Amino acid sequence: MIRLKTLLIFPVVLLLLLYAGCQNNPNPVEPIHSSHQTQFTKLTIPIGATIDSAAFFINVTTAQNVEVTLHGITNSWDETTVTWNNFGGSFNPASEGSFTPSSTGWYSVNVTALVNSWLDSLLANNGILLKEASPGQMQFFTSRESGMAPYLKIYWTFNGLPGSDSASAAADAFISAGEGDQNFGDSTALITGWQDTLETRSLVSFVIEQTPVSIGCTHGFGYWKTHSKYGPAPYDSAWAMLGEDSTFFLSDKSNYQVMWTQPKHGNAYYILAHQYVATGLNILNGADPIAIQEAFNESTALFDLYTPQQIGDLQGGDTLRLQFISLSDILAQYNEGTIGPGSCDSTPLKAPVRTK
């Protein structure tokens, strides 16, 4: 977990950074477990966000200890029709990064500069080309058709608040000089390297969508609970900024799971967690947090220290338990529009009845 010690102008920003830091590892070049697989093929980033880091991940199945370089692709291409001959030299010869597979498994490359060039419109987002610089061995990787697609992970900051998103490749293929007019877009493998004097390269592309962020009002706990990517209500993209599947502090549950966990026997941890996640989503969605700044900061510090079991074991009148309940009431008032910028909902949805 990351702990930020720098004092910022607004304490709520510092504590929300701590909140996200407990859920996301912003190191873009650390390989992850080889079982990673995502169903999402679009990254969502707020318009005006600053990209802090971005990483390209790919799974190696045959390693020959030969350097692979990454390059920005300069022309559009289609997975189902691209070939060596019709693609030509449509890539920037300057390397955007490299990796050298010494064994099988996931590898990652920092591609922050390339992603920034896409978002700043300095280079069209046509994807990434992988190649080897000189004749050598063939190296193999899994493609999206294999179910272990290459993917892109981006960490960003918007209005001082952190966020991240990842998505698997929207398209990938390899192209071979030895079979210049053949398309390999449906292959379960990606390949780089040389066979005699004939080269093979791989192409990967991603969809990145920049979306506006609404400013002003708040939604209640019930709204955020049902408007994640899991439904049942229509998706609200603020969840993409927080991450339904990111781990909530010391709970060993995801943000989404915490929202749907009933506070059995009046467990004040989940009573507060429900309102805390809703508050975080409202802040990320542009609602002014000043009315609950102190309460949000205090809640963050508590979640950084205690587990659900520790709080669940407390008796009804315990001082610490009552502190969790009190903070929950304050955040609920903010989420439901009683205090702060006001509710977006005509009929606010309330959290479960609290047991004091």
C-alpha positions in Angstrom: 0.0 0.0 0.0 1.1 3.5 -0.7 1.2 6.2 2.0 1.3 9.8 0.8 2.9 12.1 3.4 2.9 15.3 1.5 0.4 17.8 2.9 -1.8 19.3 0.2 -3.9 22.4 0.3 -7.1 20.5 0.9 -6.9 17.7 3.4 -9.8 15.9 1.6 -7.6 15.5 -1.4 -4.8 14.0 0.7 -7.2 11.5 2.3 -8.8 10.5 -1.0 -5.4 9.9 -2.4 -4.8 7.7 0.6 -8.1 6.0 -0.1 -7.1 5.2 -3.7 -3.6 4.4 -2.6 -5.0 1.5 -0.5 -6.7 0.2 -3.6 -4.3 0.8 -6.5 -0.7 0.2 -7.1 0.5 3.1 -9.4 3.7 1.4 -10.4 3.2 0.9 -14.1 6.0 -1.5 -14.7 5.4 -4.3 -12.2 4.2 -7.5 -13.9 1.0 -9.0 -12.5 -0.2 -12.5 -12.0 -0.5 -14.5 -15.3 -4.2 -15.3 -14.7 -5.1 -11.7 -15.4 -8.0 -11.5 -17.8 -10.5 -8.6 -18.4 -13.7 -8.4 -20.3 -13.5 -4.7 -20.9 -12.2 -3.3 -24.1 -12.6 0.4 -23.5 -10.8 2.7 -21.0 -12.7 5.7 -19.6 -10.9 8.8 -18.6 -12.4 12.2 -17.5 -11.8 15.0 -20.0 -9.1 17.2 -18.5 -7.5 14.5 -16.4 -3.7 14.4 -16.1 -2.1 11.0 -17.0 0.2 10.0 -14.1 1.4 6.7 -15.6 0.4 4.1 -18.2 1.6 0.6 -18.7 1.3 -2.0 -21.5 1.0 -5.6 -20.3 1.5 -8.7 -22.4 1.8 -12.4 -21.6 4.9 -14.3 -23.0 4.5 -18.0 -23.9 7.9 -18.5 -25.6 10.8 -16.4 -24.4 14.2 -16.3 -26.1 15.8 -13.4 -24.1 15.7 -11.1 -27.1 14.7 -7.4 -26.7 11.2 -6.4 -27.9 10.7 -2.7 -28.7 7.4 -0.9 -28.7 6.5 1.8 -31.3 3.5 4.0 -31.9 1.5 3.1 -35.0 1.0 6.0 -37.4 -1.9 4.7 -39.6 -5.2 3.0 -39.0 -5.4 -0.8 -39.5 -8.1 -3.5 -39.3 -7.5 -6.7 -37.4 -9.3 -8.8 -40.0 -7.5 -7.4 -43.1 -4.1 -6.2 -42.0 -1.1 -7.8 -43.7 2.6 -7.1 -43.9 2.3 -5.7 -47.4 -0.7 -3.4 -46.8 0.6 -2.2 -43.4 4.0 -1.2 -44.7 6.2 0.9 -42.4 3.3 2.6 -40.7 5.0 3.1 -37.3 7.2 5.5 -35.6 10.8 4.2 -35.6 11.5 5.8 -32.2 11.0 3.3 -29.4 8.4 4.0 -26.8 9.9 1.4 -24.5 11.1 -2.2 -24.5 11.2 -5.5 -22.5 13.4 -8.6 -22.8 11.5 -11.8 -22.1 13.8 -14.2 -20.1 10.9 -16.5 -19.1 7.2 -17.0 -19.7 4.6 -14.9 -17.9 3.4 -11.3 -17.9 5.7 -8.4 -18.7 4.9 -4.7 -18.7 6.3 -1.6 -20.3 5.9 2.1 -19.3 4.1 3.8 -22.1 3.1 7.0 -20.4 4.6 9.3 -23.0 2.8 7.4 -25.8 -0.6 7.5 -24.1 -0.2 11.2 -23.4 0.6 11.8 -27.1 -2.6 10.0 -28.0 -4.7 12.1 -25.6 -3.0 15.4 -26.6 -3.7 14.5 -30.2 0.0 14.7 -31.1 -0.3 11.1 -32.5 -3.5 9.3 -33.5 -4.4 6.4 -31.3 -3.7 3.6 -33.8 -2.1 1.3 -31.2 1.3 -0.2 -30.5 3.7 -2.2 -32.8 6.0 -4.8 -31.3 9.2 -5.8 -33.1 12.7 -7.1 -32.6 15.6 -4.9 -33.7 17.8 -7.5 -35.3 17.6 -11.1 -36.6 17.1 -13.6 -33.8 14.7 -16.1 -32.3 10.9 -16.0 -32.6 9.1 -15.0 -29.5 5.4 -15.8 -28.8 2.7 -14.0 -26.8 -1.0 -14.6 -26.1 -3.5 -12.6 -28.2 -7.1 -11.6 -27.3 -8.4 -14.6 -29.1 -6.6 -16.8 -26.6 -8.5 -15.3 -23.7 -5.3 -13.8 -22.3 -5.3 -10.5 -24.1 -2.6 -7.8 -23.9 -4.0 -4.9 -21.8 -3.4 -1.3 -21.0 -3.5 0.2 -17.5 -3.7 4.0 -16.9 -3.5 6.0 -13.7 -4.7 9.6 -13.8 -5.6 12.6 -11.6 -8.6 14.8 -12.1 -9.2 17.9 -10.0 -6.7 16.5 -7.4 -8.5 13.2 -7.2 -6.9 9.9 -8.3 -8.3 7.3 -10.6 -7.4 4.4 -12.8 -8.8 2.1 -15.5 -7.6 -0.8 -17.6 -8.9 -2.6 -20.7 -7.8 -5.5 -22.8 -6.8 -5.0 -26.5 -9.7 -4.1 -28.8 -7.7 -5.6 -31.7 -4.5 -7.4 -32.2 -2.7 -9.3 -35.0 0.8 -10.3 -36.2 2.1 -9.6 -39.7 4.8 -11.6 -41.4 7.2 -10.6 -44.3 7.3 -14.3 -45.2 3.6 -14.3 -45.9 3.2 -10.7 -47.0 -0.5 -10.9 -48.1 -1.8 -13.2 -45.4 -3.9 -11.9 -42.5 -3.3 -13.4 -39.0 -5.9 -11.4 -37.1 -7.7 -14.5 -35.8 -4.6 -16.1 -34.4 -4.5 -17.1 -30.7 -0.8 -16.0 -30.7 1.2 -12.8 -31.3 4.7 -13.2 -32.6 7.9 -11.1 -32.9 11.2 -12.1 -34.4 12.9 -13.3 -37.5 13.0 -16.5 -39.5 16.2 -16.3 -41.6 15.9 -12.8 -43.1 12.1 -12.5 -42.8 10.6 -10.5 -40.0 7.4 -10.9 -38.0 5.8 -8.0 -36.0 2.8 -7.7 -33.8 0.1 -5.0 -33.6 -2.1 -4.2 -30.7 -4.7 -1.4 -30.3 -6.8 0.0 -27.5 -9.9 2.1 -27.2 -9.6 5.1 -24.9 -12.7 7.3 -24.3 -12.6 10.7 -22.7 -15.8 11.6 -21.0 -17.1 14.8 -19.4 -17.6 14.8 -15.6 -20.8 16.2 -14.2 -20.4 19.0 -11.6 -22.6 19.7 -8.6 -25.2 17.5 -7.0 -24.9 14.2 -5.1 -26.5 10.8 -5.3 -27.4 8.6 -2.3 -26.1 5.3 -1.3 -28.9 3.4 -3.0 -28.2 5.1 -6.4 -24.5 4.2 -6.4 -25.1 0.7 -5.1 -27.2 -0.1 -8.2 -25.6 1.9 -10.9 -22.2 0.1 -11.2 -21.2 -2.0 -14.2 -22.9 -4.9 -12.5 -26.3 -3.2 -12.6 -29.2 -3.6 -12.3 -29.7 0.1 -13.0 -27.9 1.9 -16.0 -24.2 2.3 -15.6 -22.8 5.5 -14.1 -19.3 6.1 -15.4 -18.1 7.6 -12.0 -17.7 4.0 -11.0 -15.0 3.6 -13.7 -12.9 6.3 -11.9 -13.1 4.5 -8.6 -13.2 0.9 -9.7 -15.9 -1.6 -8.7 -13.3 -4.3 -8.2 -10.6 -2.3 -6.4 -10.1 -3.5 -2.8 -11.6 -1.4 -0.1 -8.9 -0.8 2.5 -8.5 -3.7 5.0 -11.8 -5.4 4.2 -10.6 -8.0 1.7 -13.7 -7.0 -0.3 -14.0 -4.9 -3.4 -15.8 -1.5 -3.4 -18.7 -3.2 -5.1 -18.9 -6.0 -2.6 -18.7 -3.6 0.3 -21.7 -1.7 -1.0 -23.7 -4.9 -1.1 -22.6 -6.3 2.2 -25.3 -6.0 4.9 -24.1 -4.7 8.3 -25.0 -7.9 10.2 -25.6 -7.3 13.9 -25.2 -3.6 13.2 -21.6 -3.8 12.1 -20.7 -0.1 12.0 -17.8 -0.8 9.6 -20.2 -1.5 6.8 -22.7 1.2 7.9 -19.9 3.8 7.4 -18.4 2.0 4.4 -21.6 2.3 2.4 -21.8 6.0 2.9 -18.0 6.4 2.4 -17.9 4.8 -1.0 -21.0 6.8 -2.1 -19.2 10.0 -0.9 -16.1 9.1 -2.8 -18.1 8.5 -5.9 -19.9 11.8 -5.5 -16.6 13.7 -5.1 -15.1 12.0 -8.1 -18.3 13.0 -10.0 -17.6 16.6 -9.2 -19.6 17.3 -6.1 -18.1 19.9 -3.7 -16.8 18.0 -0.6 -16.3 21.0 1.7 -19.3 20.3 3.9 -18.1 16.8 4.8 -14.3 17.3 4.4 -13.5 16.8 8.1 -15.8 13.7 8.4 -14.4 12.2 5.2 -10.9 12.7 6.4 -11.7 11.1 9.8 -13.4 8.1 8.1 -10.4 7.5 5.9 -8.1 7.4 8.9 -10.4 4.9 10.6 -10.6 2.6 7.6 -6.8 2.7 7.3 -6.6 1.2 10.9 -9.5 -1.2 11.4 -10.9 -4.3 9.8 -14.6 -5.2 9.5 -14.2 -7.9 12.2 -12.6 -5.6 14.7 -15.5 -3.1 14.4 -18.1 -5.8 14.2 -16.9 -7.3 17.5 -17.6 -4.0 19.3 -20.7 -3.7 21.6 -23.5 -1.3 20.9 -22.4 1.5 23.2 -18.6 1.3 22.4 -17.1 4.7 21.8 -15.3 3.7 18.7 -18.4 2.0 17.2 -20.4 5.1 17.9 -17.8 7.2 16.1 -18.3 5.1 13.0 -22.1 5.5 13.3 -21.8 9.3 13.8 -19.5 9.7 10.7 -21.9 7.6 8.7 -24.8 9.9 9.6 -22.8 13.0 8.4 -21.8 11.4 5.1 -25.4 10.1 4.6 -26.7 13.7 5.0 -24.2 14.8 2.3 -25.0 12.0 -0.1 -28.8 12.5 0.3 -28.5 16.2 -0.1 -29.4 17.5 3.3 -26.0 19.2 3.6 -23.6 20.1 0.8 -24.4 20.9 -2.8 -27.8 19.1 -2.8 -29.2 15.9 -4.2 -29.4 14.9 -7.9 -32.3 12.6 -6.9 -35.9 13.7 -6.6 -36.4 10.9 -4.1 -33.1 10.0 -2.3 -32.5 6.4 -1.7 -31.4 5.7 1.8 -29.0 3.2 3.3 -30.3 0.4 5.5 -31.6 1.3 9.0 -28.7 1.6 11.4 -28.7 -0.2 14.7 -27.3 1.9 17.5 
